[in-house]
Amino acid sequence: MYNYIKIEQKQAVTVLTISAPKSLNALNSIVLGELDDALTHLTEETRVLIITGDGEKSFVAGADISEMAGLNEAEGFDFGKKGADVFRRIETLPIPVIAAVNGFALGGGCELAMACDIRICSSNAKFGQPEVGLGIIPGFSGTYRLAKLVGMGMAKQLIYTGKPIKADEALRIGLVNAVYEQPELMDAAMQMAENICANAPLAVAYAKQCINEEYDLNADDAVAFENKMFGRCFATEDQKNGMKAFLNKEKPQFCGK
Ligand code: CO8
């Protein structure tokens, strides 16, 4: 149904694979449109989304340079906004999103991975924001998210030099959570997704909302926001189910309500 995206449903886990092999899975506006549409049409049963790239060489090698080359200022703004809006949708989806980075994550590819909740990668992965070498800056919110994830000093180094880093360095600076050999990457992503799926869906969604929203609040507002969401958990059936199961020494059965 899509030209550049493959969707696989594995019980409650949806695996979305970006597949534009001729350009190492670069993001042109059609890929971005398909990504947006795929997010709209995630199945109701989806509890975790995994995003990866086709093949063993590249996750996403950036925004499509051949499409960007001839843009004027207004068109550059529009293209940047199109990607930024889709990535913000990923960041605010009510379910966790895992980036399984299977190779190059450059420019828009690194930005896509950073819009996900959790990043794991293969040992051949390379991360970088090479935009200034093309006369542009990161345009899919990379200046914002990279500094948030690895701190201003390292973000500025990566963005000003444009030099990519290998998987072990990405792990060291906290850009990824774990590194696996390529053949093990998707199994590791699935295992993590299944661990998440075993928990109460609304609690996971509330936790994601808290972590995302509190980051930009002052301490008092952040603490109050968590307090409100914590209280809200007690209005769910799954809080009753989870605690009753614990007290009865049983495995909890969550219903997502
Ligand atoms: N866009 C378009 N085509 C690409 C891209 C890309 N980002 N990356 C690779 N390709 C194409 C190559 O042109 C090549 O095509 P062809 O076979 O027709 O010559 C094919 O993919 C294979 O690539 P290579 O032959 O170059 O493969 P190598 O293994 O030698 O090198 C690299 C792999 C290192 C990944 C290399 O391809 C490369 O440097 N790619 C560009 C990486 C890059 O600079 N990415 C950042 C792009 S800018 C960006 O993402 C900005 C995001 C915000 C945009 C906001 C818009 C306003």
Residues whose N, C-alpha, C, O or C-beta is under 5 A from the ligand:
A	BS01	CO8	K22 S23 L24 A26 A61 G62 A63 D64 I65 S66 G76 F79 G80 F104 L106 G107 G108 P130 E131 I137 P138 G139 F140
